[in-house]
């Protein structure tokens, strides 16, 4: 498994990962490495070729804005049908980051080199332990700029675009130091993406933005990347609000599987929904955290951070008024959830 992409040294780190760890790991970053892990670095020119004689099935994808149930979906789908989850391998984030400067003089790659690397890594992540079992690739939340390009690279692929309303996102991300640090960690990239979308690089400077405003920008950067991709390859993409999945998991899971071209077995779907996956924290399954727990936590957060949530929603509305290009985005991805 390619686990690191080093563009400075023009090399990749390959790790030997057994099937159990591959399936269970919530992230394929450094947390997948322990004292028993074996691997080695290889020059990019020497990356292994996919098996041309028996190519892997085209992968399915989950793109997401972060903290919106994508890890849970990546556990539910393999529980309901044959799929190998590939959760957030870091090289895809490296490729997304390098794409943002690809046309600039500071780019380490030409466009043809970049596209060749993307195709190679997608091929490597498409490999599974059984030939009739497609990969379910879930990049990190900063990879929305890859959507159209991976769809072009694998024309038979399809992707779920996972999100939740801005109001819910604010209720989650305004709660606690960990969530706030996550917003800060992505702040520069997401503000840059937002600037590019609205074509305004003069306003909205990061050091001027209050915490709630930074959360709003993070959300807008995610859903604008989805909206842009849908203008170009809508037939291959399906938006999914996490709250809708939680309201009717059997029906929504059935819809998603049919869209992705996966075999629909109602008994397996029922077993997946009624089993432990829905009642545990997807990123740390040893902890109980079901839909009821999430609802209680959100209610507490809305009470505690209500003023900041309202401040963020008002500011988002003002941005939509300032930038007309945002109007169709919030029509497709509403600021508040309507059940």
N, C-alpha and C positions, 0 to 999 in steps of 0.2 A: 504494500500500500504506500503510495507517495504521501508522505506526511509533512514535508517541508519543501518549499521552493525558494532557493537562494539565487536571486537574479544577479547579485554582485559576484558571487563565485561561479555562477552559471552551472548550478548543480541542484540535485534533488535528493532528499533523504527518503530511502525506502525502508519500511518496517515490515517485519513478519508479524502478522496479526491473525490469531485463530478466529474461527467463526463465532464462538461464544462472545469474545470480547468485541468483535466487530458489531454484533447485533446489540449488545447491551450498552456499549459506551455512549453516553449522551453527547459527547464531543470527541472528535478525533484529533484534538490538539495535544499539547504536551501532557494533559491529564490521562492520555491513553498509555503513556510510557511508564513502566516500572522497572524494577531491577532485573526482571526476567525478559525484558523486551530485547530483541535482536534486530539489527538493521545495518545499513551502510549507505554512504553517499555515492552518487553516480553523476557523471557529467550529463548535462541535458541532452547532448547529442547521442548519448548511450542509453537513454531511457528505453525500457523494453517496449517492443512493438506489441500491440494487441494481437490476439490470435486471429489472423486473417482468414484462415480456413474455416473457422467456426466462430464468427463474430458474436459478441454478447448482444442480447436484446437491447433496444434503445431504452435508456433510463427514463424514469418518471422523476419529477422534480417537485420540491416544496420551496418556494421563495417566500420570504416573510419579512416583517418590519421589526421583529424582536419582541419578546415577552407577550406573544399572542397565541400560544398553544401549538406552535409548529412542532415542538418536540413530542408533545402528546400525540398529534396526528401521525408523526413518524413512528410511533409505537403501535397505534391502533391499526394502521393499514397493514403492517407485516403480521399482526395477530389475526387479521381477517383474510389474508390471501398470501401467496408466495411472493415475497419481496425481501430484498436485503437493504436495510437502512444504511445510508452513508451520511453521517451527521457532521456537518461543518468541518470538512477537511481544510486546514489552513491554506494550502496552495490556491484554492479558488479565491480566497480573499486577497491573496497576493496578486493574482491575475486581475481582480476587480480594481485593486489600487493602481496597478500599472496601466490599466486601461484609461484611467482618469488623466494621465499625462502622456498618452500615446502619441498625440499630435504635437507635443511640445518638444523643444530642443533637448530637454533633460531626460527624455525617455531612454531607457536602456534597451528597448526593443523596437524594431520596425513593426509596421502593421502586419506584414506577412509572418514575421517571427512570432508575434503575439498570437495570431490566429492559429498557427501551427501548434504552439504550446497549449492553448485552450483545447484544441481538438484532441491532443495527445492525453491530457489529464482527464478529460471527459471520458475518453476511451478506457483509461486505466480504472477510473472509478465505476465504470459500467460493468466491470467484471464481477461475477458472483461465484458462489461455491457450487451452484447448479445452473445448467444452461437455460432451463425453462423459468428461471427466477430472475426477474428484472431487478436492477438497482433502483432504490428510491433515494435520490441525492438531495440533501438539504444544505445548501450553502449558508454562510453566516448572513446576518441582516444587512451587511454593507455591500451585498452582491447583486442588488437590484439592477445594476447597469449591465449585468451579464445575461439577462433574461432573453432578449431578442437574439443574441449571438449564439447561445446554446441551443435555442430552438432552430436557428438556421443550420447549426452544425449537425443536429440530429432531427431531421424533419418529421420523424414519427414520434418524437417526444411530446409529452404534454406536461403542464405544470399547474399546480395549485398556488395561488397567490394569497397568503394568509395574513390577515390583519385584524384589527378591532377598531371600534370607533375612537375618535380622539378623546372623548370624555372618559371612556374606560381606560385608555392608555395613560391619560393624566392621573387617574385614580391609582393606577399601578405604579407609575414612575415617580410620583411625588412622595412615595412612601419609603422612607428609610435611606440609609447611606449607600447600601449596595446598588439600589436602583439608580440613585443619583450619580454614582460613580460610573455606571454603565453609560448614562447619558453623556457625561463628560468625556468618557473615552472615545465616543463616536462624534463628538460635537463638531470638530473641524471638518471631517469628511462630509457630514450631513448638511452643514451650513453651506459648504462649497457646492454640493449637489443642488441644494435649493437655489442658490444664486444662479447656477447655470440654467435651471429650469425656468425661472422667472426673468432671466436675462437682465439682472440688476446686481452689479458687483460693487456698488457704491454705498448701499445702505445695509442695515442689519449686521453690525459688527459684533463679533462674538462677545467681546468684553463688556458690551452694553446690554446684553440679554440677561434678564432675570431667569432663575431656574425654571419657572413654568414656561417661559418663552423658549428656552432651549428644548424642552420636551415637545413643544408644538413644532418646532423646526425639525426635530428628529422624526416625528410622525409624518409631517408633510413631505420630507425627503423620501421616506419609504413609499408613501402612496403615489407620489408623483412619478416615481420610477415605475410603479405598476401601471399607472395610467398611460405613460408613454409607451410601454411595451404593448399594451392592449391596442393602441392605435396601429400597431405594425403586425401583430400576430394574434389577434383576439381569439381565433378559433382554437388555438392551442393552449389558452390560458383560462383559468376559472378562479375568480376571486372568492374567498371564503372568510366570512366574519366568524371569529372564534365563538362568539356568543350564540350564533346560530347552531354551530356544532354541538354546543353544550345543551341547548334547548331540546334538540331532537337528534341525538347522536346516531341512532340506527338509520333513520331516513337520510340524513346528510352524508353519512359514511357510504351508504349505498349509492347516492348520487355521485360522490367524488370518485368512487371506484369505477363506476360506469363511464364517467368522463375520461378517466385515465386509461380506459381500455383494459381493466383488470377483471378477472373472473369474480362474479358476484355470487357468493354463497351465503344465504340469509342466516343459516345456522351458525356459520363461523362469525358473521358480523354480530349476531346476538351474543355469542360467547365472548367476543372481544369487548363489546360494550359493557356486558354484565360482569366481566372479570376484573382482576386487580388493576389493570392498566388505568382505568378511569378513576380509581380511588387512591392513586398514589401520585406523588410529585414526579413528573416525567423526567426531570433532570437529576433526580435522586430518589429512585423508586423505593428506597428503604423507609421513606417518610410518607405518612398518610396525608393526602391532599386531594380531595375530590371536589366536584362541582359545588357542593354545599359549603365546604371550607372556603373555596374561592369567593363565593357570594358573600359569606360573612366577612371575609377580609376586605373585600371591596366596599361593603357598607361602612366598615370602620374607617377606611381610608377616606371615603367621601365625606364622612362627618368631620374627621380630623383636618383634612386638606381642602374642604369645600371652597373656601375663599380663593385659594390658588387655582383650583380647577376652573372656577368661574372666570378668573382672570385670564387663564390660558385660552378658554373658549372665546371670550370677547376679543382677545388679541388675534386669534385665528380668523375670526370673522372680519376683523379690520384688514388683515392681509388679503383675504379673498376680495374685498372691496378695492384694495390698492392694486392687485395684480389679477386682471380678468382671466389670465390663463389658468388660474386656480379654480374657476367656477365649475368647469366640467369635472375636475378632479373630485371636488367635494360632493358633486352630484352622484358620482360613482362610488365614492368612499365617504359616507356621511360623517359629520362631526359628532353626532350622537346616534346611539343605536335605537332603532324603532322595531320593537318586536311585533 
